[in-house]
């Protein structure tokens, strides 16, 4: 899949998901969840505050991307959640994402679906990380490995 999908793309996208859809601006703050270590197979919850910092009401699509540990065949990143919120000028709202074991999984070169132990990075913001949009990040460790059924 290398070179065929955003999950393995190493460059900077020209027009990231959601580009140019609003006449206002948004900021993200207070990313919480997944304290340092998580057991393989446990669900993980994240919460972030989205604020409309512009002069007009508008819609924002808060996006959660997951970067995987360095495991052969693992994607660089994956969009694992999104939530559309409508905010008046100056208003804030908390957005919650819950990741299940399937959301933390990857397919190995042998075709097995696993939750691999290692460091994961969650990025929450108005677009893909490293695409020029503000995002908040949080790193957590998954302890152990887990095989998932197809």
N, C-alpha and C positions, 0 to 999 in steps of 0.2 A: 504493500500500500504506500510505500515511500514515494513521495512526489505526486500522489493522487488525491490526497485529502488533507484538510487543515490539521488533523491529528499528528501528522508526520512532517508538516511544513516547517522549515527552519528559517525562512525569511520573514520579512514584515509584510503583512497583507496591505494591499493598496486601499481597499474599502472593507474594513472589518464589519462583522455582523452588527446591524443597527446603525451604520454610519449615516449621518445627516437626517435622521428622522425627527428631530425636535427643534423647536424655536426657543428653547431655554437650556439651562445648564443644571447639572446634578453633581452632588458630591456623595462620597461614601465614608462612613466612620464606624467605629466600634465593632469591628469584626471579632466575634467570639465563637468558641466551640473547639472541640477536639483538643483537650489539654494534652500536651506532650506525647503520651502513648495511648494507643488503641489496640485492643486484641483483634487479630484477624477474625472476621465474621461478625464483628459488632457494628451496629449502625452508628453513624456520626452525624451530629447536628451542628449547623453553623447559623449564626444570626448576624445581620448587618443593618445599619441604619442608612437609609437613602434620604437625602435632603434636596429639595428643589432650590437651588441657589440663584435662579434667574428671576426675571420680572414677570413671567407668564406661567400660567398653568401648563402642565405637559405630562406626557407619559414617558416612563423610562423602563427599559427592560434590564433588570438586574440579572447578571449572568455569573454562574459559578463554573470555573474551569478547574480541572484536576490535572496536575503534573505527576507522573508516575515515577517510581524508583527506577534506577538504571538496571533494567532487566532486559536481556536480549529479546527483541521483538515487541517490547512495550511501546505504545504510542508516546509521543512527547507530551501531549495534552489531550483532554477531552472535555467537551461541554457536558456537564453532568446535572445542570439545573438552570432554570431561568424563571423569572417571575416579572410580569408586567404590572407596574404600579402607576396610578394617576395621582399627581401631587399638585396642589395649588402652589403659587409662588410662596416661598419661605416655609412650606410644610415639610414634615419628615414622617417617615414610616419605617418600621422594622420589617425586614424580610427574612424569612426562615427557610433554610434548605436542609433536608434530611437525606443523607446518602446511605443507602443500603449496601450490603456486601457486594451485590451485583454491580453497583456503581463504582466500587473500588477495584473491580476485577479487570483482568487483561487476558488475552489469549496468548499462550506460549507458542514458540515455533513448532512444538509437537502437537498443537491443537487443543491443549488442555486449558480450561478456564480456571484461573486461580486468582486469589487475593494474595499478592506477594508481600512479604515482609520488607520493610525499608522506609525511607523518607518519602512522604507525599507532600506536595505543596498545593494548597487551595488558593485560588485567586478569584475575588469577587469584585465586580465593577460593571461598567457599562459596555464592556467588550472584552475581546481576547487579550490576555497579557502580552506585553511587548508589542502592542499595536498602536501605541500612542494615546490610549485612553487611561484615565486614572483607575487603578485597581488597588485593593488591599490584599495582602497575602498572609498566609499562616502555614507554618510547617508543622507536621506531626509525623510520628513514627507508628507504623503498624508492626506489632510484634507477632511473630509466627507466620505461617503460611496456611492457606485453606484452599482446597479444591472445591469447585462449585459444579453442580450438575448442569448438563446442557439444557 
